[in-house]
Amino acid sequence: MTVASTPLRRAGYAPALLGLVGLLLFGLLLEVLPRLGVLPAEYFPPTSEIARALVAEFDRPGFWQALTGTVSTWLIGLTIAVVAGIVLGVVIGSVPVLRAVTASTIEFLRPIPSVALLPLAIVLFSVPMRSILLLVIYASFWPVLIQVLHGVADVDPVARETAASYRLGRWMKARYLVWPTTLPYAMTGIRLSASVALVLTVTGELLIGGTKGIGVEINVAQSSIAVPSMYALIVVSGLIGLAANLLTRRAERIVLAWHPSVRRELPL
């Protein structure tokens, strides 16, 4: 149980309930301001109009195809990035010489914005989905890799010496020494990468097009001056991100149920 959550729980308020109240107040504010003329209604439609447009999208088959396309691209890119980040992070972090040789290269490549690779992606791949996947994988790979490298470096030196004194092999060290220490870092990297991958998926669909995705539908709505539908699709992309965050946090609590940081979050 964290310090921040204790007063809320003692007062009988769940953090999720407070978050819902804040969201409702925000929606009410966006409903009132356009109707009062504070915000131009043609660019900022009231919340009720966005809600009606969202319900209308649910009845349209093309919306579900776009949603499936976005989620598929996001999951494929995220999976590839996570697997590559964990494997390379453990290998590079476990070999000091390799870590020293690759440090400058990693620090050089990591800050490069994925969108800057857009021309290269279009040149390399004629299929739009592959171009989008390149952007997604590149952007979501680095949080996992960096976190895993920190996790491998955080292994207790005493534990390393103990493993060496017992002459444990590389596999045994990786299984019982490196991985338990690295796993919390890896889960943090996965949670960060999930959001990054979604952002790049929708961004790639907006910029590249040629696929079935939420980003493409947002472009169509914007070019058709269907402003409420455009905002409704933006809300959908936000809901996907919210669901991804909740799922990764839930997976983190399950996988790390043994870890002290997770046990402290459990209610008494």
MARDREN-156838 format. One record per atom (N, C-alpha, C): residue in one letter; atom name; x, y, z. Coordinates in steps of 0.1 Angstrom, whole numbers, plus 2048, in hexadecimal, padded with zeros to 3 digits. Layout:
! residues N
- aa_at_u_v_w
- A_CA_X_Y_Z
...
This chain:
! residues 268
- aa_at_u_v_w
- M_N_809_7F4_800
- M_CA_800_800_800
- M_C_809_80C_800
- T_N_807_815_7F6
- T_CA_80F_821_7F5
- T_C_80A_82B_7FE
- V_N_813_835_801
- V_CA_810_840_80A
- V_C_805_848_804
- A_N_805_84B_7F7
- A_CA_7FC_854_7F1
- A_C_7EE_84E_7F1
- S_N_7ED_841_7F0
- S_CA_7DF_83B_7EF
- S_C_7D9_838_7FD
- T_N_7E1_839_808
- T_CA_7DC_836_815
- T_C_7D0_840_81A
- P_N_7D2_84D_819
- P_CA_7C7_856_81D
- P_C_7BA_854_815
- L_N_7BC_851_808
- L_CA_7B0_850_800
- L_C_7A8_843_804
- R_N_7AF_839_806
- R_CA_7A9_82C_80A
- R_C_7A3_82D_818
- R_N_7AA_834_821
- R_CA_7A4_836_82E
- R_C_798_83F_82E
- A_N_797_848_825
- A_CA_78B_851_824
- A_C_780_84A_81C
- G_N_783_83E_817
- G_CA_778_837_80F
- G_C_777_83A_801
- Y_N_781_841_7FB
- Y_CA_781_844_7ED
- Y_C_78B_83C_7E5
- A_N_786_835_7DB
- A_CA_78F_82E_7D2
- A_C_796_837_7C8
- P_N_7A3_835_7C5
- P_CA_7A9_83E_7BB
- P_C_7A2_83E_7AE
- A_N_79D_832_7AA
- A_CA_796_831_79D
- A_C_78A_839_79D
- L_N_782_83A_7A8
- L_CA_776_842_7A9
- L_C_77A_851_7A8
- L_N_784_855_7AF
- L_CA_788_863_7AE
- L_C_78D_866_7A0
- G_N_793_85D_799
- G_CA_797_85F_78B
- G_C_78B_861_782
- L_N_781_859_785
- L_CA_775_859_77D
- L_C_76E_867_77F
- V_N_76D_86B_78B
- V_CA_767_878_78E
- V_C_76F_884_787
- G_N_77C_883_787
- G_CA_783_88D_780
- G_C_781_88D_771
- L_N_77F_881_76B
- L_CA_77C_880_75D
- L_C_76F_885_75A
- L_N_765_883_762
- L_CA_757_888_760
- L_C_757_897_761
- L_N_75F_89D_76A
- L_CA_75F_8AB_76B
- L_C_766_8B1_75F
- F_N_770_8AB_75A
- F_CA_777_8AF_74E
- F_C_76D_8AF_742
- G_N_765_8A4_741
- G_CA_75B_8A3_736
- G_C_750_8AE_737
- L_N_74C_8B1_744
- L_CA_742_8BB_746
- L_C_748_8C9_742
- L_N_754_8CB_745
- L_CA_75B_8D8_741
- L_C_75B_8DA_732
- L_N_75E_8CF_72B
- L_CA_75F_8CF_71C
- L_C_751_8D0_716
- E_N_747_8CC_71E
- E_CA_739_8CE_719
- E_C_734_8DC_71B
- V_N_738_8E3_725
- V_CA_733_8F0_728
- V_C_73B_8FB_720
- L_N_748_8FA_71F
- L_CA_750_905_719
- L_C_74C_908_70B
- P_N_74A_8FD_702
- P_CA_746_900_6F4
- P_C_738_907_6F4
- R_N_72F_902_6FD
- R_CA_721_908_6FC
- R_C_721_916_701
- L_N_72A_91A_70A
- L_CA_72B_928_70E
- L_C_732_931_705
- G_N_738_92B_6FA
- G_CA_740_933_6F1
- G_C_74E_935_6F5
- V_N_753_92F_700
- V_CA_761_931_704
- V_C_76A_92A_6FA
- L_N_766_91F_6F5
- L_CA_76D_917_6EB
- L_C_765_917_6DF
- P_N_76B_918_6D3
- P_CA_763_917_6C6
- P_C_75D_909_6C4
- A_N_750_908_6C3
- A_CA_74A_8FB_6C3
- A_C_74D_8F3_6B6
- E_N_751_8FB_6AB
- E_CA_754_8F4_69F
- E_C_761_8EC_6A0
- Y_N_76A_8F0_6A9
- Y_CA_776_8E9_6AB
- Y_C_777_8E1_6B8
- F_N_76F_8E5_6C2
- F_CA_76E_8DE_6CE
- F_C_75F_8DB_6D2
- P_N_75A_8D0_6CB
- P_CA_74C_8CD_6CE
- P_C_749_8C9_6DC
- P_N_73D_8CB_6E1
- P_CA_73A_8C7_6EF
- P_C_73C_8B8_6F1
- T_N_73E_8B4_6FD
- T_CA_740_8A6_700
- T_C_734_89D_6FC
- S_N_728_8A2_6FD
- S_CA_71D_89A_6F9
- S_C_71D_897_6EA
- E_N_721_8A0_6E1
- E_CA_723_89D_6D3
- E_C_72D_893_6D0
- I_N_739_894_6D7
- I_CA_743_88A_6D6
- I_C_73E_87C_6DA
- A_N_736_87C_6E5
- A_CA_731_86F_6E9
- A_C_728_869_6DF
- R_N_71F_871_6D9
- R_CA_716_86C_6CF
- R_C_71E_867_6C3
- A_N_729_86E_6BF
- A_CA_731_86A_6B4
- A_C_738_85D_6B7
- L_N_73C_85B_6C4
- L_CA_742_84F_6C8
- L_C_739_843_6C7
- V_N_72C_845_6CB
- V_CA_722_83A_6CA
- V_C_720_837_6BC
- A_N_720_841_6B3
- A_CA_71E_83E_6A5
- A_C_729_836_69F
- E_N_735_839_6A4
- E_CA_741_831_69F
- E_C_740_823_6A3
- F_N_73A_820_6AE
- F_CA_739_812_6B2
- F_C_730_80A_6A9
- D_N_726_810_6A2
- D_CA_71D_80A_699
- D_C_723_809_68B
- R_N_72F_80E_689
- R_CA_735_80D_67B
- R_C_73F_802_67A
- P_N_73E_7F9_671
- P_CA_747_7EE_66F
- P_C_756_7F2_66D
- G_N_757_7FD_665
- G_CA_765_802_663
- G_C_76C_806_66F
- F_N_765_80A_679
- F_CA_76C_80E_686
- F_C_772_802_68C
- W_N_76B_7F7_68D
- W_CA_770_7EB_693
- W_C_77C_7E5_68C
- Q_N_77C_7E7_67E
- Q_CA_787_7E3_676
- Q_C_794_7EB_67A
- A_N_791_7F8_67B
- A_CA_79C_801_67E
- A_C_7A1_7FF_68C
- L_N_799_7FC_696
- L_CA_79D_7F9_6A3
- L_C_7A5_7EC_6A4
- T_N_7A1_7E2_69D
- T_CA_7A8_7D6_69C
- T_C_7B6_7D8_696
- G_N_7B6_7E0_68B
- G_CA_7C3_7E3_684
- G_C_7CD_7EA_68D
- T_N_7C8_7F4_695
- T_CA_7D1_7FB_69E
- T_C_7D6_7F2_6A9
- V_N_7CD_7EB_6AF
- V_CA_7D1_7E2_6BA
- V_C_7DB_7D7_6B6
- S_N_7D9_7D2_6AA
- S_CA_7E1_7C7_6A4
- S_C_7EF_7CD_6A2
- T_N_7F0_7D8_69B
- T_CA_7FD_7DE_699
- T_C_804_7E2_6A6
- W_N_7FD_7E7_6AF
- W_CA_803_7EB_6BC
- W_C_808_7DE_6C3
- L_N_801_7D4_6C4
- L_CA_805_7C8_6CB
- L_C_811_7C1_6C4
- I_N_811_7C0_6B7
- I_CA_81C_7BA_6B0
- I_C_829_7C2_6B2
- G_N_828_7CF_6B0
- G_CA_834_7D7_6B2
- G_C_839_7D6_6C0
- L_N_830_7D7_6CA
- L_CA_834_7D7_6D8
- L_C_83A_7C9_6DC
- T_N_834_7BF_6D7
- T_CA_83A_7B1_6DA
- T_C_848_7B0_6D5
- I_N_84A_7B4_6C8
- I_CA_858_7B3_6C3
- I_C_861_7BB_6CB
- A_N_85D_7C8_6CE
- A_CA_866_7D1_6D6
- A_C_869_7CB_6E3
- V_N_85F_7C6_6EA
- V_CA_862_7C0_6F8
- V_C_86B_7B4_6F7
- V_N_869_7AB_6EE
- V_CA_872_79F_6EE
- V_C_880_7A3_6EA
- A_N_881_7AC_6E0
- A_CA_88F_7B1_6DD
- A_C_895_7B9_6E8
- G_N_88E_7C1_6EF
- G_CA_894_7C9_6F9
- G_C_898_7C1_705
- I_N_890_7B7_709
- I_CA_894_7AE_714
- I_C_8A0_7A5_711
- V_N_8A0_79F_705
- V_CA_8AB_796_701
- V_C_8B8_79E_700
- L_N_8B8_7A9_6F8
- L_CA_8C4_7B1_6F7
- L_C_8C8_7B7_704
- G_N_8BF_7BC_70C
- G_CA_8C2_7C2_718
- G_C_8C9_7B9_722
- V_N_8C5_7AC_723
- V_CA_8CB_7A3_72B
- V_C_8D9_79F_726
- V_N_8DA_79D_719
- V_CA_8E7_799_713
- V_C_8F1_7A4_714
- I_N_8ED_7B0_711
- I_CA_8F6_7BC_711
- I_C_8FA_7BF_720
- G_N_8F0_7BF_728
- G_CA_8F3_7C2_736
- G_C_8FB_7B8_73E
- S_N_8FB_7AB_739
- S_CA_902_7A1_740
- S_C_911_7A0_73C
- V_N_914_7A7_731
- V_CA_922_7A7_72D
- V_C_928_7B5_72E
- P_N_930_7B8_738
- P_CA_935_7C5_73A
- P_C_93B_7CC_72E
- V_N_943_7C4_727
- V_CA_94A_7C9_71B
- V_C_940_7CD_710
- L_N_936_7C5_70E
- L_CA_92B_7C8_704
- L_C_923_7D4_709
- R_N_921_7D5_715
- R_CA_91A_7E1_71A
- R_C_921_7EE_718
- A_N_92F_7ED_71A
- A_CA_937_7F9_718
- A_C_938_7FD_709
- V_N_939_7F2_701
- V_CA_93A_7F5_6F2
- V_C_92D_7FB_6EC
- T_N_922_7F7_6F1
- T_CA_915_7FB_6EC
- T_C_90F_807_6F3
- A_N_915_80C_6FE
- A_CA_90F_817_705
- A_C_90D_823_6FD
- S_N_918_827_6F6
- S_CA_917_834_6EE
- S_C_90D_832_6E2
- T_N_90D_827_6DC
- T_CA_904_825_6D1
- T_C_8F5_825_6D6
- I_N_8F2_81F_6E1
- I_CA_8E5_820_6E7
- I_C_8E1_82E_6EA
- E_N_8EA_835_6F0
- E_CA_8E7_843_6F4
- E_C_8E5_84C_6E8
- F_N_8EB_848_6DD
- F_CA_8EA_850_6D0
- F_C_8DD_84D_6C9
- L_N_8D9_840_6C9
- L_CA_8CD_83C_6C1
- L_C_8C0_83F_6C9
- R_N_8C1_83E_6D6
- R_CA_8B5_83E_6DE
- R_C_8AD_84C_6DD
- P_N_8B4_857_6DD
- P_CA_8AC_864_6DC
- P_C_8A6_867_6CE
- I_N_8AA_85F_6C4
- I_CA_8A5_862_6B6
- I_C_896_860_6B6
- P_N_88E_86B_6B2
- P_CA_880_869_6B2
- P_C_87C_85F_6A7
- S_N_872_856_6AA
- S_CA_86E_84C_6A1
- S_C_868_852_694
- V_N_861_85D_696
- V_CA_85B_863_68A
- V_C_866_867_680
- A_N_872_86A_685
- A_CA_87D_86E_67C
- A_C_881_863_672
- L_N_87D_856_676
- L_CA_880_84B_66E
- L_C_875_848_663
- L_N_86B_851_663
- L_CA_860_84F_65A
- L_C_864_84E_64B
- P_N_86C_857_646
- P_CA_871_855_638
- P_C_878_848_636
- L_N_880_844_63F
- L_CA_887_837_63E
- L_C_87E_82B_63E
- A_N_874_82C_646
- A_CA_86A_821_647
- A_C_862_820_63A
- I_N_85F_82B_634
- I_CA_857_82B_628
- I_C_860_826_61C
- V_N_86C_829_61C
- V_CA_875_824_612
- V_C_878_815_613
- L_N_87A_811_620
- L_CA_87D_802_622
- L_C_871_7F9_61F
- F_N_865_7FE_623
- F_CA_859_7F5_622
- F_C_84F_7FC_61A
- S_N_84A_7F5_610
- S_CA_83F_7FA_608
- S_C_832_7F8_60F
- V_N_831_7EE_618
- V_CA_825_7EB_61F
- V_C_823_7F5_62B
- P_N_819_7FD_62C
- P_CA_818_807_636
- P_C_819_801_644
- M_N_813_7F5_647
- M_CA_813_7F0_654
- M_C_821_7ED_659
- R_N_82A_7E8_64F
- R_CA_837_7E5_653
- R_C_83F_7F2_657
- S_N_83C_7FD_650
- S_CA_842_80A_653
- S_C_83E_80F_661
- I_N_831_80D_664
- I_CA_82C_811_671
- I_C_832_808_67C
- L_N_834_7FB_679
- L_CA_83A_7F2_683
- L_C_848_7F6_686
- L_N_850_7FB_67B
- L_CA_85D_7FF_67E
- L_C_85E_80A_688
- L_N_855_814_686
- L_CA_854_81F_690
- L_C_851_81A_69E
- V_N_847_812_69E
- V_CA_842_80D_6AB
- V_C_84D_805_6B2
- I_N_854_7FC_6AB
- I_CA_85E_7F4_6B2
- I_C_86A_7FC_6B6
- Y_N_86E_805_6AE
- Y_CA_879_80E_6B1
- Y_C_876_816_6BE
- A_N_86B_81C_6BF
- A_CA_867_825_6CA
- A_C_866_81D_6D7
- S_N_85F_811_6D6
- S_CA_85C_80A_6E2
- S_C_867_800_6E6
- F_N_871_7FF_6DE
- F_CA_87C_7F6_6E2
- F_C_885_7FC_6ED
- W_N_887_809_6EC
- W_CA_891_80F_6F5
- W_C_88D_80F_703
- P_N_880_812_707
- P_CA_87D_812_715
- P_C_87F_804_71C
- V_N_87C_7F9_714
- V_CA_87F_7EC_71A
- V_C_88E_7E9_71B
- L_N_895_7EC_710
- L_CA_8A3_7EA_711
- L_C_8AA_7F1_71C
- I_N_8A7_7FE_71E
- I_CA_8AE_806_728
- I_C_8AA_801_736
- Q_N_89E_7FE_738
- Q_CA_899_7F9_745
- Q_C_8A0_7EB_748
- V_N_8A1_7E2_73E
- V_CA_8A7_7D5_741
- V_C_8B6_7D7_744
- L_N_8BD_7E0_73D
- L_CA_8CB_7E3_73F
- L_C_8CD_7E8_74E
- H_N_8C4_7F1_752
- H_CA_8C5_7F5_760
- H_C_8C2_7EA_76A
- G_N_8B9_7E1_766
- G_CA_8B6_7D6_76F
- G_C_8C2_7CC_770
- V_N_8C8_7C9_765
- V_CA_8D4_7C0_766
- V_C_8DF_7C7_76E
- A_N_8E1_7D4_76C
- A_CA_8EB_7DB_774
- A_C_8E8_7DC_783
- D_N_8DC_7DA_787
- D_CA_8D8_7DB_794
- D_C_8D9_7CE_79D
- V_N_8DE_7C4_796
- V_CA_8DF_7B7_79D
- V_C_8E9_7B9_7A9
- D_N_8E6_7B4_7B5
- D_CA_8EE_7B5_7C1
- D_C_8FC_7AF_7BE
- P_N_907_7B7_7C0
- P_CA_914_7B2_7BE
- P_C_917_7A6_7C8
- V_N_912_7A6_7D4
- V_CA_914_79B_7DD
- V_C_90E_78E_7D7
- A_N_902_790_7D1
- A_CA_8FB_784_7CB
- A_C_903_77F_7BF
- R_N_909_788_7B8
- R_CA_912_784_7AD
- R_C_91E_77C_7B2
- E_N_924_781_7BD
- E_CA_930_77A_7C2
- E_C_92C_76C_7C8
- T_N_920_76C_7CE
- T_CA_91B_75F_7D3
- T_C_919_755_7C8
- A_N_913_75A_7BD
- A_CA_910_751_7B2
- A_C_91D_74C_7AC
- A_N_927_756_7AB
- A_CA_934_751_7A6
- A_C_93B_747_7AF
- S_N_93A_749_7BC
- S_CA_940_73F_7C5
- S_C_93A_732_7C4
- Y_N_92D_731_7C1
- Y_CA_926_724_7BF
- Y_C_928_71F_7B1
- R_N_92F_727_7A8
- R_CA_932_723_79B
- R_C_925_720_793
- L_N_91C_729_794
- L_CA_90F_728_78C
- L_C_912_72B_77E
- G_N_90C_724_775
- G_CA_90E_726_766
- G_C_906_733_762
- R_N_908_737_755
- R_CA_902_743_750
- R_C_8F3_742_751
- W_N_8ED_736_74D
- W_CA_8DF_735_74D
- W_C_8D9_736_75B
- M_N_8E0_72F_765
- M_CA_8DB_730_773
- M_C_8DC_73E_778
- K_N_8E7_745_775
- K_CA_8E8_753_779
- K_C_8DD_75C_773
- A_N_8DA_75A_766
- A_CA_8D0_761_760
- A_C_8C2_75E_765
- R_N_8C0_752_769
- R_CA_8B2_74D_76D
- R_C_8B0_751_77C
- Y_N_8BA_750_785
- Y_CA_8B7_752_793
- Y_C_8BD_75E_799
- L_N_8C6_765_791
- L_CA_8CC_771_796
- L_C_8C8_77E_78E
- V_N_8CB_77D_781
- V_CA_8C8_789_779
- V_C_8B9_78B_776
- W_N_8B2_781_773
- W_CA_8A4_783_76F
- W_C_89B_788_77A
- P_N_89C_783_786
- P_CA_893_788_791
- P_C_896_797_794
- T_N_8A2_79B_793
- T_CA_8A6_7A9_795
- T_C_8A1_7B2_789
- T_N_8A2_7AC_77D
- T_CA_89F_7B4_771
- T_C_890_7B5_76E
- L_N_888_7AB_773
- L_CA_87A_7AA_76F
- L_C_872_7B7_773
- P_N_874_7BC_77F
- P_CA_86C_7C9_782
- P_C_86F_7D4_778
- Y_N_87C_7D5_774
- Y_CA_880_7DF_76B
- Y_C_87A_7DD_75D
- A_N_87A_7D0_759
- A_CA_874_7CC_74C
- A_C_865_7CF_74C
- M_N_85E_7CD_756
- M_CA_850_7CF_757
- M_C_84D_7DE_756
- T_N_856_7E7_75C
- T_CA_854_7F5_75A
- T_C_857_7F9_74C
- G_N_861_7F3_746
- G_CA_863_7F6_738
- G_C_858_7F2_72F
- I_N_852_7E7_731
- I_CA_846_7E3_729
- I_C_83B_7EC_72B
- R_N_838_7F1_737
- R_CA_82D_7FA_739
- R_C_830_807_732
- L_N_83C_80C_732
- L_CA_83F_818_72B
- L_C_83E_816_71C
- S_N_843_80B_717
- S_CA_843_808_709
- S_C_835_806_703
- A_N_82C_801_70B
- A_CA_81E_7FF_707
- A_C_818_80D_702
- S_N_81A_817_70A
- S_CA_815_824_707
- S_C_81C_82A_6FB
- V_N_829_829_6FA
- V_CA_831_82E_6EF
- V_C_82D_827_6E2
- A_N_82B_81A_6E3
- A_CA_827_812_6D7
- A_C_81A_817_6D1
- L_N_810_819_6DA
- L_CA_803_81E_6D6
- L_C_804_82C_6CF
- V_N_80C_835_6D5
- V_CA_80D_842_6D0
- V_C_813_841_6C2
- L_N_81D_839_6C0
- L_CA_824_838_6B3
- L_C_81B_831_6A9
- T_N_812_828_6AD
- T_CA_809_821_6A4
- T_C_7FF_82B_69E
- V_N_7F9_833_6A7
- V_CA_7EF_83C_6A2
- V_C_7F6_847_69A
- T_N_802_84B_69E
- T_CA_809_856_697
- T_C_80D_850_689
- G_N_812_844_688
- G_CA_815_83E_67B
- G_C_809_83D_672
- E_N_7FE_839_678
- E_CA_7F2_839_66F
- E_C_7EE_846_66A
- L_N_7F0_851_673
- L_CA_7EC_85E_66E
- L_C_7F5_863_663
- L_N_802_860_664
- L_CA_80C_865_65B
- L_C_80D_85D_64E
- I_N_80D_850_650
- I_CA_80F_847_644
- I_C_802_843_63E
- G_N_7F8_83F_645
- G_CA_7EB_83B_640
- G_C_7ED_82E_639
- G_N_7E3_82B_630
- G_CA_7E4_81E_629
- G_C_7E0_812_631
- T_N_7DC_813_63D
- T_CA_7D8_808_645
- T_C_7CA_80A_64B
- K_N_7C5_800_652
- K_CA_7B9_801_659
- K_C_7BD_804_668
- G_N_7BA_810_66C
- G_CA_7BE_814_67A
- G_C_7B7_820_67F
- I_N_7B8_822_68C
- I_CA_7B1_82E_692
- I_C_7B7_83B_68C
- G_N_7C4_83B_68B
- G_CA_7CB_847_685
- G_C_7C6_84B_677
- V_N_7C3_841_66F
- V_CA_7BE_843_662
- V_C_7B0_849_663
- E_N_7A8_843_66C
- E_CA_79A_848_66D
- E_C_79A_856_673
- I_N_7A3_85A_67B
- I_CA_7A4_868_680
- I_C_7A7_871_674
- N_N_7B0_86D_66B
- N_CA_7B3_875_660
- N_C_7A7_877_657
- V_N_79F_86C_655
- V_CA_793_86D_64C
- V_C_789_876_653
- A_N_787_875_660
- A_CA_77E_87D_666
- A_C_782_88C_666
- Q_N_78F_88F_667
- Q_CA_794_89C_667
- Q_C_792_8A2_659
- S_N_795_89A_64E
- S_CA_794_89F_641
- S_C_785_8A1_63D
- S_N_77C_89A_643
- S_CA_76E_89B_640
- S_C_767_8A5_649
- I_N_76F_8AC_651
- I_CA_76A_8B6_65B
- I_C_760_8B0_664
- A_N_761_8A3_667
- A_CA_758_89D_671
- A_C_75F_89E_67F
- V_N_75F_8AA_684
- V_CA_766_8AD_691
- V_C_762_8A4_69C
- P_N_755_8A2_69F
- P_CA_751_89A_6AA
- P_C_757_88B_6A9
- S_N_756_886_69C
- S_CA_75B_879_69A
- S_C_76A_878_69C
- M_N_771_883_698
- M_CA_780_883_69A
- M_C_783_883_6A8
- Y_N_77C_88A_6B1
- Y_CA_77F_88A_6BF
- Y_C_77B_87D_6C5
- A_N_770_877_6C0
- A_CA_76C_86A_6C5
- A_C_777_85F_6C2
- L_N_77D_860_6B7
- L_CA_788_856_6B4
- L_C_794_859_6BC
- I_N_796_866_6BF
- I_CA_7A2_869_6C8
- I_C_79F_863_6D6
- V_N_792_864_6DA
- V_CA_78E_85E_6E7
- V_C_791_84F_6E7
- V_N_78E_849_6DC
- V_CA_790_83A_6DB
- V_C_79F_837_6DD
- S_N_7A7_83F_6D6
- S_CA_7B6_83C_6D7
- S_C_7BA_83E_6E6
- G_N_7B4_848_6ED
- G_CA_7B7_84A_6FB
- G_C_7B3_83E_703
- L_N_7A7_839_700
- L_CA_7A2_82D_708
- L_C_7AA_821_706
- I_N_7B0_81F_6FA
- I_CA_7B9_814_6F7
- I_C_7C5_816_700
- G_N_7CB_822_701
- G_CA_7D6_825_709
- G_C_7D3_822_718
- L_N_7C7_826_71C
- L_CA_7C3_824_72A
- L_C_7C2_815_72D
- A_N_7BC_80D_724
- A_CA_7BB_7FF_726
- A_C_7C9_7F8_726
- A_N_7D2_7FD_71D
- A_CA_7DF_7F7_71D
- A_C_7E6_7FA_72A
- N_N_7E5_806_730
- N_CA_7EB_809_73C
- N_C_7E6_801_748
- L_N_7D8_7FF_748
- L_CA_7D2_7F7_752
- L_C_7D7_7E8_751
- L_N_7D7_7E3_745
- L_CA_7DB_7D5_743
- L_C_7EA_7D3_747
- T_N_7F3_7DC_743
- T_CA_801_7DA_746
- T_C_803_7DC_755
- R_N_7FC_7E5_75C
- R_CA_7FD_7E6_76A
- R_C_7F8_7D9_771
- R_N_7ED_7D4_76C
- R_CA_7E8_7C8_772
- R_C_7F1_7BC_770
- A_N_7F7_7BB_764
- A_CA_801_7B1_762
- A_C_80D_7B2_76A
- E_N_811_7BF_76D
- E_CA_81D_7C2_775
- E_C_81A_7BD_784
- R_N_80E_7BF_789
- R_CA_80B_7BB_796
- R_C_80B_7AB_797
- I_N_806_7A5_78D
- I_CA_805_796_78D
- I_C_813_790_78C
- V_N_81B_795_783
- V_CA_829_790_780
- V_C_832_793_78C
- L_N_830_79E_792
- L_CA_839_7A3_79D
- L_C_832_7A2_7AB
- A_N_829_798_7AC
- A_CA_822_797_7B9
- A_C_82B_794_7C5
- W_N_837_78F_7C1
- W_CA_841_78B_7CC
- W_C_84A_797_7CF
- H_N_849_7A2_7C7
- H_CA_853_7AD_7C9
- H_C_84E_7B6_7D4
- P_N_857_7BB_7DC
- P_CA_853_7C4_7E7
- P_C_84B_7D1_7E3
- S_N_84F_7D6_7D7
- S_CA_849_7E3_7D2
- S_C_83A_7E0_7CF
- V_N_837_7D4_7CA
- V_CA_829_7D1_7C7
- V_C_821_7CD_7D4
- R_N_827_7C6_7DD
- R_CA_821_7C2_7E9
- R_C_81D_7CE_7F1
- R_N_825_7D9_7F1
- R_CA_821_7E5_7F8
- R_C_815_7EC_7F3
- E_N_812_7E9_7E6
- E_CA_806_7F0_7E0
- E_C_7F9_7E9_7E4
- L_N_7FA_7DC_7E9
- L_CA_7EE_7D5_7EC
- L_C_7E7_7DB_7F8
- P_N_7DA_7DC_7F8
- P_CA_7D3_7E1_804
- P_C_7D4_7D8_810
- L_N_7D4_7DE_81C
- L_CA_7D4_7D6_828
- L_C_7C7_7D0_82B
